[in-house]
Amino acid sequence: MATRYKRRTYYLKNSAQSKFILRFVALSILGGGIALSTFNFLAYKKIDALLYSMRLPSISPGGLLWNEMIYTNLFVIVFILVAFALTAKGLFNKIHGPLKKMTFDIGRINGGDLSTIVSLRQHDEFRDIASELAQMTDALRQRLAKIKALTDDIVTNTENTSAGTMDEACRANLEKTIATLRKEIEAFTL
């Protein structure tokens, strides 16, 4: 029975990661700015209505709390920007670091170094992918070791026979080894 895997989406390129983070930060800042503006507008209306109902001399609501509103808004904006910058940097590092390490390890494997172990730190993202890559590399290493052993066996059998004479047992052993080798090679889909 075939194993069913959930579809996963991973951002592998730096540009895709950067675009995602920038959109997230921009939308969050826009949302914070809209919320802050709405609060300022509603507070202005409320203060205006309160001053009117108290029949105080003509004082503009903006003039009454202008300095406090400016300082509060600046503090909130700076706080939001710093919080989002730290969050974006942390998110970028959490995604970028493991992907960069896995890309480096995959490049080594692609270059033929099957001794490479794809592993990430315990708290890194994408540990499940790194584990699957490590299992794949191990399976490839074992299969290629078996193919190498079979080819070495074929070479040894052909070298041990004299130029034109091969006894029946040696021929049967050689044919069996070749059949096993062919089966191992056919396991790869080309």
Buried (B, 14 or more C-beta within 10 A) or exposed (E): EEEEEEEEEEBEEEEEBBEBBEEBBEEBBEEBBEEBEEBBEEBBEEBBEEBEEEEEEEEEBEEBBEEEBEEBBEEBBEEBEEEBEEBBEEBBEBBBBBBEBBEEBBEBBEEEEBEBEBBBEEEBBBBEBBEEBBEEBEEEBEBBEBBEBBBEBBEEBEEEEEEEEBEEEBEEBBEEBBEBBEEBEEEEEE
